[in-house]
Amino acid sequence: MYTMLCAGCGHRTAMTLLDELIARKGLKEKTILALDVACCSLLIDEVGYDAVMCAHGRVLDVAKGYQSVRKDRCVISYMGDGAAYSIGIEEMIHAARRNDRAFAVVINNGLYSMTGGQTAPTYVGDAGENDRNAGFQAEKVLGGFPIRYLARAALTDGPNIERARKYLETAMDGYLSGSGFHMVELLSPCPTNYKLSPKEMGEMINGQMTRYYPLGEFVKEGERTPC
């Protein structure tokens, strides 16, 4: 499944978790996946439900349009960190500010992977956790808006993937209840562009990225939570 992706790519794990969640809830015939371009675009021919390709960074707007006319559908906004926090930052901020009904999944690998690995707004590199030049922290920017749910997990090993599964289900359940903005960010491996083995990539995420991007639930049922 998802044979177009590079070996060790986190998109495969993220989509497998979503596929399992959609199947478990019996939503396959009611799901619309709004996909961003770049590596996300490689998923569109292999998902087992309806999907639409969006202009770069405009996933949340397209999903909102679908939701407004197909209120009975489960519309999932799936995008990379460049789309979410760079070209699509306006859409992201205003969706959170309005507390739009949304279920957003953001893949954070710190890079624009398809175009050669240029650094994205989330790139950390050797920056310390208090370095103001380091990456975009969603909990500091979006957490101040009246959103319903915001969490971060890592797609690196069994326990972290189980945490990601839990967060995705919590976000989907809240979204399906009809309440506002729900987002899960997933720290994701990209061994190809970092030129690391999958094992080394997981160690880099767990040991370096999580110092700047702590894991946990930052907003739950509209209330900020200590992590």
RAPEHU-V387738 format. One record per residue. N is the residue number from 1. RES is the residue in three letters. SS is DSSP state (@ for helix, = for strand, . for the rest). Layout:
# RAPEHU-V387738
{{N RES SS} {N RES SS}}
This chain:
# RAPEHU-V387738
{{1 MET .} {2 TYR .} {3 THR .} {4 MET .} {5 LEU .} {6 CYS .} {7 ALA .} {8 GLY .} {9 CYS .} {10 GLY @} {11 HIS @} {12 ARG @} {13 THR @} {14 ALA @} {15 MET @} {16 THR @} {17 LEU @} {18 LEU @} {19 ASP @} {20 GLU @} {21 LEU @} {22 ILE @} {23 ALA @} {24 ARG @} {25 LYS .} {26 GLY .} {27 LEU .} {28 LYS @} {29 GLU @} {30 LYS @} {31 THR =} {32 ILE =} {33 LEU =} {34 ALA =} {35 LEU =} {36 ASP .} {37 VAL .} {38 ALA @} {39 CYS @} {40 CYS @} {41 SER @} {42 LEU @} {43 LEU @} {44 ILE .} {45 ASP .} {46 GLU .} {47 VAL .} {48 GLY .} {49 TYR .} {50 ASP =} {51 ALA =} {52 VAL =} {53 MET =} {54 CYS .} {55 ALA .} {56 HIS .} {57 GLY .} {58 ARG .} {59 VAL @} {60 LEU @} {61 ASP @} {62 VAL @} {63 ALA @} {64 LYS @} {65 GLY @} {66 TYR @} {67 GLN @} {68 SER @} {69 VAL @} {70 ARG .} {71 LYS .} {72 ASP .} {73 ARG .} {74 CYS =} {75 VAL =} {76 ILE =} {77 SER =} {78 TYR =} {79 MET =} {80 GLY =} {81 ASP @} {82 GLY @} {83 ALA @} {84 ALA @} {85 TYR @} {86 SER @} {87 ILE @} {88 GLY .} {89 ILE @} {90 GLU @} {91 GLU @} {92 MET @} {93 ILE @} {94 HIS @} {95 ALA @} {96 ALA @} {97 ARG @} {98 ARG @} {99 ASN .} {100 ASP .} {101 ARG .} {102 ALA =} {103 PHE =} {104 ALA =} {105 VAL =} {106 VAL =} {107 ILE =} {108 ASN =} {109 ASN .} {110 GLY .} {111 LEU =} {112 TYR =} {113 SER .} {114 MET .} {115 THR .} {116 GLY .} {117 GLY .} {118 GLN =} {119 THR =} {120 ALA .} {121 PRO .} {122 THR .} {123 TYR .} {124 VAL .} {125 GLY .} {126 ASP .} {127 ALA .} {128 GLY .} {129 GLU .} {130 ASN .} {131 ASP .} {132 ARG .} {133 ASN .} {134 ALA .} {135 GLY .} {136 PHE .} {137 GLN .} {138 ALA @} {139 GLU @} {140 LYS @} {141 VAL @} {142 LEU .} {143 GLY .} {144 GLY .} {145 PHE .} {146 PRO .} {147 ILE .} {148 ARG .} {149 TYR =} {150 LEU =} {151 ALA =} {152 ARG =} {153 ALA =} {154 ALA =} {155 LEU .} {156 THR .} {157 ASP .} {158 GLY @} {159 PRO @} {160 ASN @} {161 ILE @} {162 GLU @} {163 ARG @} {164 ALA @} {165 ARG @} {166 LYS @} {167 TYR @} {168 LEU @} {169 GLU @} {170 THR @} {171 ALA @} {172 MET @} {173 ASP @} {174 GLY @} {175 TYR @} {176 LEU @} {177 SER .} {178 GLY .} {179 SER .} {180 GLY .} {181 PHE =} {182 HIS =} {183 MET =} {184 VAL =} {185 GLU =} {186 LEU =} {187 LEU =} {188 SER .} {189 PRO .} {190 CYS .} {191 PRO @} {192 THR @} {193 ASN @} {194 TYR @} {195 LYS .} {196 LEU .} {197 SER .} {198 PRO @} {199 LYS @} {200 GLU @} {201 MET @} {202 GLY @} {203 GLU @} {204 MET @} {205 ILE @} {206 ASN @} {207 GLY @} {208 GLN @} {209 MET @} {210 THR @} {211 ARG @} {212 TYR @} {213 TYR .} {214 PRO .} {215 LEU .} {216 GLY =} {217 GLU =} {218 PHE =} {219 VAL =} {220 LYS =} {221 GLU .} {222 GLY .} {223 GLU =} {224 ARG =} {225 THR .} {226 PRO .} {227 CYS .}}
